[in-house]
């Protein structure tokens, strides 16, 4: 009995020493890497998930050719998001232009252990009635209709990052930061191709509850602040799931910061997680619709 207990203690000690040695080796490896090499490696690791790293903002953003593009958008994504640890404010804006119903939606909130924001640009094949909005699968716009956009996300008055690009789904995420959606403010700027489309979008914004003084229009560019949503929030229908998801998100954020405590910036923390805990690295990348990604990979493997 004592012999078995001694062997168990010896194995535990050996495990701790090996873990300590591995951890120190990874820390030295990351510290020795050039910042450009780290940024390139991180973007390469994120690319299969549809994302890349923005070094000057220390944030993660979506690629134009991300795999999520082929799935489009439907309101079910927002209604079920809270069950997958995505707790956010959303603001869909529907408007008609050039014989189609367009939908530009804004999101800000907590995505697992990542605080972030999104702007998505989608359209239907024709003109829809308001009663059809919730049941329609909107398609992502093609390359010829990408819109120049920018976003700046603030947490309690402090800027987290600024992301710009010509995109169909502009995003920004900061791993390891926790926030309630109401503590976040998103400054948005979108440039439209013509005056008619700009007017349709701003008219719909004001129908949602925004006032003329809330919007800043300069040429074909409109800018505004998304703080408190003016539309009904699906997450409020699931009070317990909302609380439980945010509790888990906060706990895993603290665990992430503790596990990667030798480092401060996102690139170092995420690379450390990749080398030391690969499973945790993959699990961290639950920015959006991961269930679809898993299904897509299984389907390709089956084929």
N, C-alpha and C positions, 0 to 999 in steps of 0.2 A: 504493500500500500504506500509506504513512504517512498519507495523507489519510483513508483508511478508518479507520485506527486512531485518528486524531484525532477523527473524527466519533463513533466508538464511545465514546471517553472523554468527549466533550462530552455525549452522550446519557446516559451514566451519571451525570455530574455534575448534569445537569438533573433526572434522576429522583430523586437524593438530595435535592436542594434542594426539589423539589415535595413529596416525602414529609415532609421536615422541616417545611415550612410547613403542610402538612395536619395533621401531628401537633400542632404548637403551637396551631393553630386549634381542634382538638378538645379539647385540654386546657383552653384558656381557656373554651370553651363549657360543659364539664362543671363547672368550678370556679364558673362564674357561675350555675349552676342552683340553685334552692331544693331542700333535702333532700326535702321532700314531693313536689315535681315529679319528682325523680329516682326516688323510690320508685314513684310512680304510672306513670311511663314504663317502668320496668323490669318491673313487673307486667304492663303492657300487652304488652310484647314477649314475655314468658314465657308468657302465657295460651294461645297456640296450641299450645304444647308441653305444656300441662296443669299449669303451675306458676305460682306467684306469689312475690313477694319479701316477707320479713318484716323490716322495718327494725330493730326493737328487738333482733333476734337476729342481724342481718347474715347471714341464711341464706335459702335458697330452699326452698319447700315445695310440696306438690301441692295442687291445687284439688279440691274435693269433686266437681265436675262434669267432672273431667279426662277426656280421650278414652280413657285407658287403662282406664276403668271397664268399658267394654263387652266387653273381652277376657277378663276373669276371670283365673284362675290355673291353671296346671298345673305339675307338677314339672319338665317339660322346660325351663322358663324358668331354673330354678336350675342344671340340668345343663349348659346351653349358655352361661350368662352369661360364663364366663371367656374364651370366644372373642370376646367383644365388649367386652373391657377392663373387665368388672365382676367384681371380686374381693372376695367378701364371705363372712362367716359367716352361716349361715341356721339358723333354729330353727322348723320347722313343728310346730304343736300341733293334733292332731286330736281332736275330742270330739263326742259326740252330745247333741243337745238338741232337744226339741220335734219329734221325728220327722225330724230332718235330721242329717247329719254336717257339722260346722263345721270350718273350718281357719283358725286365726289364726297368722300367721307373722311372725317377726322377722328383720331383716337389719341388718348393720352392716359397712361396709367401704369399698372404693374403687370409684367409678363414673367411669371415665375420669379427668378431672382434678378430680373432685369427691369429697370424703370425705363419707360420709353414713350414714343409717339409715332404716329403714322398718318400719312395722307394717301388715300387711294383714289384713282381715277378709273371709272368703269362706265360702260354704256350698254344699252339694250339694242336689239335689232330693229326696233320701231318705237312708236309712241305708245306709252303705257298710261293707263288710268291709275290714280292713287291707290285704288284697291288692289292693284297687281304688284305694287312695289315689294311687298313682303314675300311674295311667292315667285319672284323672278330671279333667275341666275344671270347676273350682269357679267359681261365679259370685259377683261382688261383691254385697254385701248392699244392699238398697234403702234409701231415705232413712229409712223407718220403723224400721230396725234398725241405724242408725249407732250406734257406741259412743263415749262420751266417753273420750279417751285422752290420754296425755302421754308425752313421751320427752325424756330429757336424754342427750346424747352426750358422752363424755369421751375425750380422747386423752392417754394417759400421765398421768392424774390431773387434767388441765386441762379444764374444761368448754368445749365448742365452741358449743353452743346448746341451748335448751330450746323445744320445740314442743308446743302443746296444741291440741286441737280435737275436735269430734264428727265422726267420720270413718269411712270404710271403708278408707282407705289414707293413714295419717299418715306424712309423710316430712320429712326435713330434710337439706339438702346445703350444704356450704361449698366453693365453687370455689377451686381453687388450693392446696388443702391435700392432702398425701399421707400415707397411713398404711397399715400392714399391719393386717388385720382383728384380729389378736391384740393389737394395741396399743390397741384401742378397747373401751370399756365402755358399754353402753346401759342406762340406768335406765328402766324401763317402768312405767306405771300405766294400768290399764283398769278402767272401771266397767261392771258388767253390769246388765241390767234386772231380774233376779230371782236369788234364792239358788240355784235349781237350776242355772242356767247357770253361775254362779260356781263352784259345787262341781264341775261336770263339767269345767270348764277347769282348775281347780287339781288335780283328780285326774289329768288327763292330763299336766300339767306334772310331777307327782311320778312318774308312770309313765315319763316321759322321763329321769328321773334327778335332778330337783330334790328337795331335802329341805324338810320343813315349815318349818325355820328359815330357808330361803332366801326364803320368801314372807311378805309382810306384808299381812294382810287386815283391812280396816277397813270395816265395813258391807258394801256390795256392790262395793267397790273392792279390787283386788289389785295389789300393787306388788312388783317383784323386779328383780334385776340380771342382765342378759344379758352375760356376759363370755366364758367358754369354752362353746361349744355342746355340748349333750349328745347330739345326733344326728349321724349320719354326714354329712360334708361332701362334696357332689358335686365341688367344685373340686379336691380332693385326688387325684382320678382323672386329672387332666391336669397333671402336674408341670411339664412344659416350657411349656405354654400359660400356666400360672399365673405362672411366672417371667417369661416374655416379656411378658405383659400388664402385670405390675407394673413391669417395666423401662420399658415405653413410657409407662405412666401417670406414673411419676416424672419421666421426661424431659419430657413435655408439661406437667406441673405447673410445672417449672422454667422452661420456655419461656413459659408463660402469665404467671408472675410477672415475668419479664424484660420481656416485651412490654408489660405494664401497670404497669411500675415507677413511673410518676409518681404512682400512687394506692395506697391501702392498703385501704379498705373495699370490700366486694363490689360494691355498687351502682356505685361509680365505675369499678372495674376492668371490670365486665361492660359498662357503657355505653360505655366507651372502646373495648372490643373490638368492640362493635356498630357504632360510627361508623367505626372505623379498619380493622377486618378483619371484615366481615360474615360471610364464610364460616367463619372461626374461631369466631365467635359461635354460629352454627348447629351446628357440629361439637361445641362444648363441651356442648351440651344432650343428651348421650347418657346421661341418668340411668337410663333403663329402657326396654327393648323398642322402640328406635327403628326397627328393621326393620318392626315392625307398623305404626308410624306412617307410614312411607314407602309401604307397601303400601296403607294406607287412603287416602292422598292420591291415589295413582295410580288406585285403583279409582273414586274419586269423579270424577276428571278424565275417566276413560274413559266413565262414565255421562253 
